[in-house]
Amino acid sequence: MSSIYIVSIGSGDPDLLNLKTIRTIKDSGQLYLRTEKTPIAEWLNHENIRFSSFDYLYETAEDFDSLSAMISSALWSHASESAVVYAVSDLKTDQTVSALYQCKPEDGTITVIPGNGISDIHLAALCPYLNNSDLRIISATDFLLSEYDPNTSVLISELDNPILAGEVKLRLDSFSDDEDSVFYLHNHDEPVPIPLYCLDRMTHIDHLSAVFIPGSGYHNRQKFVLHDLLAIMDTLRSDHGCPWDREQTHDSLLPYLIEEAWECVAAIEQHDYDHLAEELGDLLFQIVFHASIGKTFDEFTMNDVINAICLKMIRRHPHVFDSESFSTFDEVADTWEKLKQDETGHHSLLSSLDDVSSYLPSLKYAAKTCKKLRQADVFKRDSQQILDDIIHEAGHIRSESFSSGSRDIGKILWYCCELSLNHHADPELLLHNTVDSVKKAVKKIDSMLKNDGKTLEHLTFEELGVYLNYVEGEIE
């Protein structure tokens, strides 16, 4: 059996070790330190306790993940010969601890001896600065890869070196201002308040260095996260919030939801990505608004919204989250459609038509229905056939009254949807863009008319044609 005992040595001050930790260290046949660069090494030598370290691996490892894997592999190899004691600065944040569990052999055992980690020493010094917010303790390398909520106080340990400290500073800068105060800690020294921009400029940054950032509510910040938006929405709809926001319903917000979605489309069309970020925020606010209303009436919460879409994305991407493998776009699309059919139970062409919501805008409704029908080859037509039908129906309209020809106009619109799909275009967007182009052209003509001393209202059809030909480049 392979046995590993893990002890916490904190900053390496032997006066802070508990009796069980000292006894385990002294009774060890094989004692290993992650690094010899710790004050505990001097005490071990004084007590004639033999030990080894993994400093030699620091030069060969590509990153901290591979370093942790190499150390854990070496420890289990040594443990196969006799029990091993492994001393770490902090059980909470040392990555090799989790790595040891991940590669533990079937006959392996791990015993953790409770003790003071470096984070416990830091927290003792931070007592005057801890507020009522939640507290998170995380290593610098893990912090760079994880989510961060500025509402929560965080102690980031093992800064290790100025480069890593600089990366932490840049990450925090996304949520804080350069001048915001943070607390720098080293070993068991008192915390030093410094502006954030100075974090990587501190002297003697090593594995015993840490930074503490107090949690701060959104009222006190200028940079925000999703949690802040949810809190703002709760405030707006509270008894002390906004009367208008409290009165809204799913139905009353429907026009705003559609409007904000189209504002996002416009920003994308204009390639204005700063504006797109703003419009996506407006759209996100509508989603949060509906989730808040849903929570009020016990219909659903924001967590239900997120849970539903996460489950759907995982389920519909078996080639990413499961063992299936696809090599082409068509394979992905076919699987997506099959999974949708499994979810709805609509496996036939006729029943799958019910998946298309009749509440969609008419052109979008037509396009999605057309796509469904095209699953059957009989509904697939080439562009020339579609154009012939458009000409045929236009002839009916020419020869009939509008009341009898209105059905033919509807058919032409349907055929136009078919034609746009043949050219891989969205008819809804095509018409939207054309309307925008017409508006531009009319504005251009109006400007030209003013220069000519004329107005649109007094223009003849023939004169309009002249101006339209002149600005036809405006209509794309």
Secondary structure, DSSP 8 states (H G I E B T S, - for coil): -EEEEEEE-TTS-GGG--HHHHHHHHH-SEEEES-S-STHHHHHHHTT---EE-HHHHTT-SSHHHHHHHHHHHHHHHHTTS-EEEEES-TTT-HHHHHHHHT--TTEEEEEE----HHHHHHHHHGGG--SS-EEEEEHHHHTTS---TTSEEEEE---SHHHHHHHHHHHHTTS-TT-EEEEEETTS--EEEEGGGGGG-SS-STTEEEEE----GGG-SS--HHHHHHHHHHHTSTTS-HHHHH--HHHHHHHHHHHHHHHHHHHHTT-HHHHHHHHHHHHHHHHHHHHHHHHTTS--HHHHHHHHHHHHHHT-HHHHSS----SHHHHHHHHHHHHHHHHT--SHHHHGGGS-TTS-HHHHHHHHHHHHTTSGGG---HHHHHHHHHHHHHHHHHS-HHHHHHHHHHHHHHHHHHHHHTT--HHHHHHHHHHHHHHHHHHHHHHHHHTT--GGG--HHHHHHHHHHTGGG--
